[in-house]
Amino acid sequence: MQAMPELVQESGTAAPVPPVLEVRRLTKRYGALLAVAELSFTLSRGQVLGMLGPNGAGKTTAICALLGLVRPDAGEIRVLGIDARRAPRAALRHVGAIVESPTFYPYLSGFENLDLLARLRGVPRHRIAAVLELVGLGERAHQRVGTYSLGMRQRLAIAAAILHQPALLVLDEPTNGLDPQGIVEVRELVRALAAQGQTILLCSHVLSEVQEICSHVLILSRGRAVAMGSIAELLTARATVTLRTSETERVAALCRELPWVQVLAEGPGLLRLTFPPERQEAFAQLLLQAKIPVLEFCREGSALEQFFLAMTAGSTDSASRKDRGRWWSWFRSNGREVRG
């Protein structure tokens, strides 16, 4: 996801503005486990990047490395051009983040909790009321946090993260553990921040939300980037079709011989396949030549869930095609990753 650098005028000369976040060949090992392997990506101003991957793909390790919570073994991390490994304090001044569950003093009000943070960060006090209004807590600002719902606490956490007006906002599973009302509240808030031009790095298991909110996506599998770029561009790179036939086993055997075809789901009389759009006619011809009866051959609309499963289908050594079919069915029902 390499974006063209923006230009500004300084003393009559055009100078490139550094990306908000630049990661180059980031690598982290835990003993024999390679958690993140030479990860590189760039996040420019106003972009909203969704970082996705199965459990154990390296997402949390990558985020912790960005926030200085984990020391990488190799690689570069720059925030607004500042080397975050050499000057972590200077770099992290431009970053706001929510990792895991936020914690506040329950006996203090939302305003008082933010006031403590504002003093530590040297933020003007008038900024507190502004961010509380922004996250929809203006009317509850002076009530104790202990009386807040989980959704309200999560919105307060986002207010704390943006209190110092960071260039980059990192959100790790911001709707995790919330009830439906809280999920809607936080989702709408993140959308509003994105619409205002806030640069965001978002980790979420709910791929439908990522597709709605994010402009770009980075998919990790076994610590490596397997897909990266604009969501709109990535989703037009492959076609997903539903194939109904009485010869599913023969079709599956045929697909195993074609490196450009992947089986997303397999069941009695039904397969879901994905391949490059330009190969659709060639695949249909192969079915015809093999004299495989086709009851239905229907192209589906593009969805990030389908693309994600196609790109991470081999992320576990023991995953069979039938296992991935059950994975897809569960995934569609729950909208979250499968632990495995």
N, C-alpha and C positions, 0 to 999 in steps of 0.2 A: 504494500500500500504506500507507494512512494508518491507524495504530493509535490507539486511544483512550489518552491519557496515563494513567499510573498515578498514584495519589494516596498521599501519606504525611501523617502527622500531625506538625505542627511547632507547638509552643506552642498546641495546641488548634485549629489552623487547617489545613484541608486544602490542600496545595500540590501542583501538578503536578510530577512528576518528568520532567526532559527526556529525550527519546529518546536511546538510545545513539549513534545516528548520524542526522544530519539534513542532507540535501543539497538545496539550492534553486537551481534554474536554473544549474547548473554548465555552463560553456561553455569550450571550448578549441579554438583554431585552430593549425594549422601552415601558415603561408602561406595559400594558397587552400583548403587542406583543412580542413573543419570536422569535427574528430575527435569532439567531444562537444557536443551542442546542447541547452542549457537542460534538463539532466537534473535531475529532482527526485524524491526518495524519502526515506522515513523507515524506520529500523530500530529496533525497540523491544527491550527486554530479553527475552532468551530466544528471540528469533526467529533462524532460520537462513535466510538469503537466498541464493539461487543467482543469480548474475549471468551471463547467457548471451548469445550473439550470434555471428554468423558472424565469420570473421577480418576485421579491419578495422572492426568495429562500434563500437569505442571502449572496450572493456572495460579494456584495459591502461592507456589514458590516464586513464580514470576512477579506477582504483585508485591509479595513481601520483599523481594530484591529491589523493586522500584522504590519502596518506602523505607529502605534502609533497615528492615527488620531481619533480613538474611544477607549474609556476605557472599556475593557471587564468586565463583572460582575464576571466571574470565569474562571479558566483555566490557562494553561501555554503556552507561546510562546518562543521558543528558536531558535536563529540564531547562527549556529556554536557553540552550547552549551551555548551561552550567554543568560541569562534570559532577554527577551526584555521588560518585565513589570518592573523589578527592575533596569535594566541598559539600558534604551532605546537608549541613544546616542551611547553606545558601540556596541549594536546589529545592529542599523541601519547604522553604518559605512560600514557594509558588504552587504547592500541592495541598489539596484537601482530600480526606479519605474517610471511608467507613469500611472497616474490616471486622468481621464477626458482629456480635451484638453490642450496640452502644451502651455505655454506662453513664448515668448521671446521679447527682445527689437527689434522692427522692423527696427529701424534706425541704428542698429549695424549689423555687419556681423556675419555669423555663427561662425567664429573663435573668434570674440570679445565676443560674448555671452558665448561661452564655456570657454574663458579665465577668465571671471568673476567667473564662477563656479569653475574653477580650483584653483583660488586664495583662494576662500572660503574653499575649501576642502583640500588645501595643495597638490594638484596634480601637478607633474612636467609639465612644459609648453610643452615639446616635445610630451606629451601624446595626446594633442589636435589634432595635424596633423594626428596622427595614427588613432584615432577614426573617424575623418572626412573621411579619406580614406576608413576605414572599412565600413562605412554606405553609401559610394558612393557620398560623397559631397566634395571630395578633390579639384575638379576644381571650385567649387562654394563657397569655404571656405571664400573668402574675399568679397563676394557680400552681400548686405544688406538682412537681413531675410525678410524684407517687399516685396522683389521680389521673394521669394520662393513660390512654389506651396504648397498645403496642404500636399501632399506626402513627399515633401522635408522637410517640417517643422516637420512632424512626424518622419522622419529619423534623423533629428537633435535632436529631443527629445530622441530618443533611444541612440544617441551618448552621450547626456548629462547624461543619466541614467547609462551608462557603463563607463563613464569617469574615475571614481575612481576604476575600475576593481572590481565590487562587486561580492561576491560569489553567490548572488541570484538576479535575475532580475524579477521584477513583472510588467506585462503588462496587463492593463485593457482595453479591446476593442481597440487594437492598430490600427485597420483598420476602426474604426467607422467614418462615415462621409466622407470618401475618395472616389474619383472617381475611376473607374476601373484601371487606370494606377497607381494611388497611392496605391491601394490595392495590386496590383502585386508587386510593389517595396517593400512595408513593409513586405509582406508575404515572399518574397525571402530573405530579411534581417534577419527576425526571423529564418528562416530555416538555414541560414548560421551560425548564432550565436549558434543554437542548435547543428549543425554539429561540431562546434569547442569545444563542451563540456560545454557551458554555462548552468548553472542551471536556469530554467525559470519556473515561475508560470504565466500561461496565462489564462485570461478570454476572451472568444469570443462567439458570437452568431452564427458564421459560423462554423458549426460542421464538414463540410467536410475538412476545413482547420485544425481544431484541430486534426482530424484523421490523416492527413498527417504530421503534425509537432510534435505532442506530443507523448511521450512514455507512459505516464500514464494519467488517467483521474479521476476526483473526481466530482461526480454528487450530487448536493444539491436539496432538495425539502423540503419546509417549514422549513428551517434552519437546517435540518439534512442530514447527508451523507446517500444516498440510494445506492450508488455504488462507488467503489474505487478500483483501481488496474491497472495493465497493460492493455492497450487497446486490444492488441492481445488476452489476456486471457479472458477478459470480452466479447468480440464479439464472442467467440466460445462457450459461456455458453448458448446461446439461438438461436433457429432457427426461421427464418421469412418465412412464406409461403403465396402465393397468392392462394386463393380458389375461383373458379368460380362455382356457383350453382344457380339453380332457387329457392332454399329454404334458402335464406340468413337469414330470420327471425328465422327459426328453428335452423340453425347453431348458430346464436347469442345467442339464448336461451340455447342451449347446452353448449356454452362457459361460460355462466354465472354460470353454475353449476360446472365448472372445475376451481379450484383455480390456476392451473398451466398454464392456457391459458389466453392470453390477446388479445383483438381486437384493432388493431392499426387504421384500417380504415374500413368503412362499406358503401356500395353503392349498387345500383341496380345490382344484379347478381354477386357481387364481395365483398370479404372480405380479409383483410390482417391480419394475425394472428401471434403471436409469442409465443413460448413455448420451454422448454428444448429439445435439439436435440434427446435425448433418448426417448422422448415421441411421436415422430412423427408417428411411426407405431401404437402405442396405439390410437392416435387420429384418424388415418385413419380407424382403426377397429371400433371405436365408430360411425363414419359416416356410415360405412357399416351396422352396427347393426341397426341404426336408419333409414335405407333405404333412406338416403339423396342422391339425384343424384349429382354426381361430374363431372363437365365438364372440370375442370383443377385443379390440385393440384401440385403447383410448388414451390420448395424451392428457396428463393432469396439469393443472396450474402449478407454477413454481412456488415452492415454499422452502424456507430456511431449514425446517426440520428434515425435509427430504435430502437436501444438500448436505447437511451435517451428518446424517447417517451414512450417506454415500462416502464421505471423506474420512470417516472414522470407523468404517466397517471392519477393518483389520486391527483395531486397537487392542484387542485381547486375543492371545494366541489360541485360547480354547473356544472362541466363538465360532460356531458353525453357522451355516446359512439359515438353518431352521431356528437356531437360537436368536439370530438377528431379526428373524421374522417376528418372533415373540417379543423381542426388545422393541421393535417398531410399534407393535400393537399396544404394549404397555405405555410406551412413550406418548403415543397419540392420546391415550386416555388420561394420563397424568400430567403431561407437559413438563416432565422433569427428567434428569439423567437417571440412568439405571446404575446402581452400584454393582460392581463386579470385579 
